[in-house]
Amino acid sequence: MSDAGPAGTAPQDAEDRRARSEARMADRDARRAKVDVWRSLMEVHAMVLAELEHEFATRHGLSISEFDALSNIPTGGVRLRELTDRVVLSQSALSRLVDRLERRGLVERSVLPDDSRAVYVRLTSAGRRLMLAAVHTNAAVVERSFADRLSTPELGTLGTVLGRLRPRRDTE
């Protein structure tokens, strides 16, 4: 007599193991697909960023961070603390960057009369001209390296999906 137990158990066990194995493989494939999409997004970002860095440096003598800061200073200026919330730099790194932009004559800092602790940053006329030229370069590179490779419906779908993933900023 066999040690397999009741008749039909061994084939059922084998089928259960096969089903569990297939489920694990499907789960692994699904996870791999998710990581592959993320990896593709990072590669596209790196490619466009590298082209932007090259174009900003060549055409305007700017780094990506300098462009980011200049393009996030509203026409009337902004408190340095608020600018920190708008750019992807720490407070100290942004302060050093604003120092460099000020030495180049692209921004000016002032202290607010009603709050001597608050530093206010404004674009100079030279900074505004440079920022506007760099904005056009930014748009051209993004179109050429990214947007023009997608159809209008694809851009719409991607915009919707990425919009759902963007961090929400507090409006208070």
N, C-alpha and C positions, 0 to 999 in steps of 0.2 A: 504494500500500500504506500501511497505517496505522502510526503510531509506537506503538500501544498494546501491542505485544508479541504473544505468542501469543494465539490466539483464546480469549475468555472471561476474560482477565485484568482488563480494565477493569471489568466488572460485579462481579467478585470483590473488587477493590480498593475499589470503592464500598461494597460490603456490609461489608467489614472496617472501613472508616472509620465507617460507620453504627453498627456494633456497638461500636466503641471509644467513639464519642460517647455512645451510650446507657449504656455502662458508667460513663463519667465523670459523666453526669447522675444516674445511680442513686447513685453514690458521693457526689456533692454533696448530693443529697436526703437520704441517710442521715445525713450529717454535720449538715445543717441540722436534721433531726429531733432529733438528740442535743442540739444547742445549744438548740433550742426547749424541750426537756424541762428542761434546766438553767435556762433563763431563767424558765420557769414556777415552778420550785422557788424561785428567788430572789425572784420577785414575791410568792409566797405567804408566804415567810419575812418579807419586808419589810412586808407587810400585817399579819400577826399581830404582828410586833415593834412596829409603830407603835401598834396598839391596846393592846398591853401597856404600852408607854411612857406612853400617855395614862392608862390605868387606874391604873398604879402611882403616877404623879405626882398624879393627882386624888384617889385614895382613900387613899394612904399616904405621899405626899411622898417617894417613892423613885424613883431612876433604875433602869434595867435592870441596870446594873453593881452598884448597891447591893443590889438584890434577889438577884442572882447570888451575891454574896459572902455575904450573910446566910443564904441557903438552903444554902450549902455549908459552913457552920460546924456541925460535929456538936454534939450536946448537951453532950458533955464538953469541947468546945473543940478547937483545932487549932493546930499550929505555923504561923506565917505562911508559911514556905517550902512547906509542904504545901498551904496554901490557894491559893498561886500555881499549883500544879499542877491545882487543881480549877476555877479560874475562867479566863475568857478575858481576862486582863489581864497586863501586864508586872509584874515585881516592884516597880518604882518606882511605877507607877500604882496597884497594889493597896495599897501602903504609904500613899499619899496618900488613897485611898478609906477605908482603915481609920482614918486620922486623922480624917476627916470623921465617920465612924460613931461613933468614940469621943467626939468633941466633942458629938454628939447624944445620947450616953448609951445607944447601942444595942449597943456592944461594949466590952469592957475588955481591955487588954493586960497581960501580965505576963511576967517573965523566969523561966525555969525554974531551980530551984535547982541542978540537976545540969549545966546548960549555960547559962551567962550570956549566950551569943551568941544563943540561940534565943528568939524572941519567940512567946509563946503568946496566942492570941486566943480569947475566949469571948463568947458572947452574954450580954447582961444580961437581966434579966426583961423589961424594956421592949423590948429587941431581939427576944427570943423571941416576945413577943405580936405585935409588928409583922410579923415574918417569917411567923408562922402565918397571920395575916390575909392577907398578900400571897400566900402559897401558894394560898389559896382563890381569890383573884382571878386568879392565874395559871391555875389549872385551869379556871375559868369562861370566861376569854377563849379559851384553847386549844380548849375544847370548842365554844364558840359560833362562833369564827372559822375553825376548822379541822376538828376531828374530827367534829362533827355534820354536816358536808357530805359525809362519806364513809360508805359502808356498813361493817358489821363485817368482811366479807371484804376489802374494799378497804384498811381500816386494817391488817389482818393482813398483807396482801401488801406494803403500803408499809413497815410495820415491819420485815419480813424483808429487803426490798431495802435500806433505809437502814441496817439493822444490818450488812449486808455492807460498806457503804461507810464506816462509822464508823472513825476511827483506833483502833487497838488500843493500850491503855495497858499499859505494862510492869507486871507483877504482882510484880516483885522489889523 
